[in-house]
Amino acid sequence: MPSHTAIHIRGKSFVIEPLDRNGIVYVNCQPVSQRNLQNGDFINIGSTQFTFGTKDV
């Protein structure tokens, strides 16, 4: 199964970036090549949409 995007942990931040150079990832309706994610960000990859969130532990 192909991978379209990755979310990496960098320090205390979460960073999203597309893995496919021709793929487009949208965060809050804006195309991104790399972006720090915040709680509540809306992510669109193709026809799939989800909301990013973290949980305090």
C-alpha positions as CSV (number, residue, x, y, z in Angstrom):
1,M,0.0,0.0,0.0
2,P,1.5,3.4,-0.9
3,S,2.4,6.0,1.6
4,H,1.2,9.5,0.8
5,T,2.3,11.6,3.8
6,A,4.2,11.4,7.1
7,I,3.8,13.0,10.5
8,H,7.1,13.3,12.3
9,I,7.8,14.2,15.9
10,R,10.5,16.9,16.2
11,G,11.1,17.9,19.7
12,K,7.7,18.9,21.1
13,S,6.2,19.5,17.6
14,F,4.5,17.4,15.1
15,V,5.4,18.1,11.4
16,I,3.4,16.8,8.4
17,E,5.0,16.5,5.0
18,P,3.9,14.7,1.7
19,L,6.0,11.7,0.7
20,D,4.9,11.8,-2.9
21,R,6.3,14.8,-4.8
22,N,3.2,14.9,-6.9
23,G,0.8,14.5,-4.0
24,I,-0.8,17.4,-2.3
25,V,-1.6,17.6,1.4
26,Y,-3.9,20.3,2.7
27,V,-3.9,21.6,6.3
28,N,-6.8,23.9,7.0
29,C,-7.6,24.1,3.3
30,Q,-4.1,25.3,2.4
31,P,-1.6,23.2,0.4
32,V,1.5,22.5,2.3
33,S,5.0,21.0,1.6
34,Q,5.8,20.9,5.3
35,R,4.1,22.3,8.3
36,N,3.9,22.1,12.1
37,L,0.6,20.8,13.2
38,Q,-1.6,22.2,16.0
39,N,-4.5,20.6,17.8
40,G,-7.6,20.9,15.7
41,D,-5.9,21.3,12.3
42,F,-8.0,19.8,9.5
43,I,-5.9,17.6,7.2
44,N,-7.0,16.5,3.7
45,I,-5.1,13.8,1.8
46,G,-7.0,12.9,-1.4
47,S,-10.6,12.3,-0.5
48,T,-9.8,11.6,3.2
49,Q,-10.2,14.3,5.8
50,F,-9.3,14.1,9.5
51,T,-8.6,16.3,12.4
52,F,-5.2,16.3,14.1
53,G,-5.1,16.2,17.9
54,T,-2.8,15.3,20.7
55,K,-3.5,14.0,24.2
56,D,-1.7,15.1,27.3
57,V,-0.2,12.2,29.2
